[in-house]
Amino acid sequence: MKKRWAPGHWETSGGACFVGESSYQAVLKKVKEKSGHDVTGCPHKLSLTYRRNNPDEGDNYFVDIYLFVKDFNEDEVKLQEEETCDFKLATLEKIKAIGEEGKFLHYNSIKAV
């Protein structure tokens, strides 16, 4: 997979809710699709909610960011190859460094998490 938009940058996985689906239900589905992990029943919390406004692009949406706690090994991660090209386990300090380098998309929106 070659990333056409912002190659060489890191970002969190995303997705949309279907009508009648909660953001929690959607994130359970997306985590499973993109990483192969079922986080149903894992300790979790809604860490951040915000609205992203892009009036020039007509791309306005709400974002809910969840934190899940689950022990796993890297070899258990099964990426959805059509949409995900890599993953990285990182400390908070490393994430901050990537964000400050300008290599983490939307970092300024989520750095409070």
C-alpha positions as a Markdown table, in Angstrom:
| # | Residue | x | y | z |
|---|---|---|---|---|
| 1 | Met | 0.0 | 0.0 | 0.0 |
| 2 | Lys | 1.3 | 3.4 | -0.9 |
| 3 | Lys | -0.1 | 6.3 | 1.1 |
| 4 | Arg | -1.2 | 9.0 | -1.4 |
| 5 | Trp | -2.1 | 11.6 | 1.2 |
| 6 | Ala | 0.7 | 12.8 | 3.5 |
| 7 | Pro | 3.2 | 10.0 | 2.8 |
| 8 | Gly | 5.7 | 9.6 | 5.6 |
| 9 | His | 3.4 | 10.9 | 8.3 |
| 10 | Trp | 1.8 | 9.0 | 11.1 |
| 11 | Glu | -1.9 | 9.2 | 12.0 |
| 12 | Thr | -4.5 | 7.5 | 14.1 |
| 13 | Ser | -6.9 | 5.1 | 12.4 |
| 14 | Gly | -10.4 | 6.4 | 11.8 |
| 15 | Gly | -13.7 | 5.5 | 10.5 |
| 16 | Ala | -17.4 | 6.6 | 10.5 |
| 17 | Cys | -20.5 | 5.5 | 12.4 |
| 18 | Phe | -23.4 | 4.0 | 10.6 |
| 19 | Val | -26.9 | 5.4 | 11.2 |
| 20 | Gly | -28.0 | 4.2 | 14.6 |
| 21 | Glu | -24.5 | 3.1 | 15.7 |
| 22 | Ser | -22.8 | 4.7 | 18.6 |
| 23 | Ser | -19.2 | 5.9 | 18.4 |
| 24 | Tyr | -18.2 | 3.2 | 20.8 |
| 25 | Gln | -19.8 | 0.5 | 18.6 |
| 26 | Ala | -18.0 | 2.0 | 15.6 |
| 27 | Val | -14.6 | 2.1 | 17.3 |
| 28 | Leu | -14.9 | -1.5 | 18.4 |
| 29 | Lys | -15.5 | -2.5 | 14.8 |
| 30 | Lys | -12.7 | -0.3 | 13.4 |
| 31 | Val | -10.1 | -1.5 | 15.9 |
| 32 | Lys | -11.0 | -5.1 | 15.0 |
| 33 | Glu | -10.9 | -4.4 | 11.2 |
| 34 | Lys | -7.6 | -2.4 | 11.2 |
| 35 | Ser | -5.6 | -4.3 | 13.9 |
| 36 | Gly | -7.2 | -7.7 | 14.3 |
| 37 | His | -7.8 | -7.0 | 18.0 |
| 38 | Asp | -11.2 | -7.4 | 19.7 |
| 39 | Val | -11.3 | -4.9 | 22.5 |
| 40 | Thr | -14.9 | -5.6 | 23.5 |
| 41 | Gly | -15.0 | -5.8 | 27.2 |
| 42 | Cys | -11.6 | -4.2 | 27.7 |
| 43 | Pro | -11.3 | -1.4 | 30.2 |
| 44 | His | -11.8 | 1.9 | 28.3 |
| 45 | Lys | -12.8 | 5.5 | 28.4 |
| 46 | Leu | -13.8 | 8.2 | 26.1 |
| 47 | Ser | -10.7 | 10.4 | 26.3 |
| 48 | Leu | -11.6 | 13.3 | 24.0 |
| 49 | Thr | -14.4 | 14.6 | 21.8 |
| 50 | Tyr | -14.1 | 17.5 | 19.4 |
| 51 | Arg | -15.6 | 18.8 | 16.2 |
| 52 | Arg | -13.2 | 19.3 | 13.3 |
| 53 | Asn | -14.2 | 22.2 | 11.1 |
| 54 | Asn | -12.8 | 22.6 | 7.6 |
| 55 | Pro | -15.2 | 25.1 | 6.0 |
| 56 | Asp | -12.9 | 25.5 | 2.9 |
| 57 | Glu | -13.0 | 21.8 | 2.2 |
| 58 | Gly | -16.6 | 21.1 | 3.4 |
| 59 | Asp | -15.1 | 18.4 | 5.5 |
| 60 | Asn | -16.7 | 18.9 | 9.0 |
| 61 | Tyr | -17.0 | 16.1 | 11.4 |
| 62 | Phe | -17.0 | 15.0 | 15.0 |
| 63 | Val | -14.1 | 13.0 | 16.5 |
| 64 | Asp | -14.3 | 10.7 | 19.5 |
| 65 | Ile | -11.1 | 9.3 | 20.8 |
| 66 | Tyr | -11.2 | 6.2 | 23.1 |
| 67 | Leu | -8.4 | 4.7 | 25.3 |
| 68 | Phe | -8.5 | 0.9 | 25.6 |
| 69 | Val | -6.3 | -1.1 | 27.9 |
| 70 | Lys | -5.2 | -4.5 | 26.6 |
| 71 | Asp | -2.1 | -6.6 | 26.9 |
| 72 | Phe | -0.9 | -7.9 | 23.5 |
| 73 | Asn | 2.2 | -8.9 | 21.6 |
| 74 | Glu | 3.2 | -7.1 | 18.4 |
| 75 | Asp | 3.0 | -10.3 | 16.4 |
| 76 | Glu | -0.7 | -10.5 | 17.3 |
| 77 | Val | -1.4 | -7.3 | 15.3 |
| 78 | Lys | -3.0 | -8.1 | 11.9 |
| 79 | Leu | -3.2 | -5.0 | 9.8 |
| 80 | Gln | -5.9 | -4.3 | 7.3 |
| 81 | Glu | -3.6 | -4.1 | 4.3 |
| 82 | Glu | -6.0 | -2.1 | 2.1 |
| 83 | Glu | -6.0 | 0.8 | 4.6 |
| 84 | Thr | -3.1 | 0.4 | 7.0 |
| 85 | Cys | 0.5 | 0.2 | 6.0 |
| 86 | Asp | 2.3 | 0.1 | 9.4 |
| 87 | Phe | 2.0 | 0.5 | 13.1 |
| 88 | Lys | 4.2 | 1.7 | 15.9 |
| 89 | Leu | 4.1 | 1.2 | 19.6 |
| 90 | Ala | 5.4 | 4.4 | 21.2 |
| 91 | Thr | 5.9 | 6.1 | 24.5 |
| 92 | Leu | 4.1 | 9.3 | 25.2 |
| 93 | Glu | 7.5 | 11.1 | 24.8 |
| 94 | Lys | 8.0 | 9.5 | 21.4 |
| 95 | Ile | 4.5 | 10.5 | 20.3 |
| 96 | Lys | 5.1 | 14.1 | 21.4 |
| 97 | Ala | 8.4 | 14.1 | 19.5 |
| 98 | Ile | 6.8 | 12.9 | 16.3 |
| 99 | Gly | 4.1 | 15.5 | 16.7 |
| 100 | Glu | 6.5 | 18.3 | 17.3 |
| 101 | Glu | 8.4 | 17.2 | 14.1 |
| 102 | Gly | 5.2 | 17.7 | 12.2 |
| 103 | Lys | 5.0 | 14.0 | 11.3 |
| 104 | Phe | 1.9 | 13.1 | 13.2 |
| 105 | Leu | -1.3 | 14.3 | 11.4 |
| 106 | His | -3.8 | 16.1 | 13.5 |
| 107 | Tyr | -1.4 | 16.0 | 16.5 |
| 108 | Asn | -2.4 | 19.5 | 17.7 |
| 109 | Ser | -6.1 | 18.3 | 17.9 |
| 110 | Ile | -5.3 | 15.3 | 20.0 |
| 111 | Lys | -2.3 | 16.2 | 22.1 |
| 112 | Ala | -4.4 | 16.9 | 25.1 |
| 113 | Val | -5.3 | 13.2 | 25.4 |
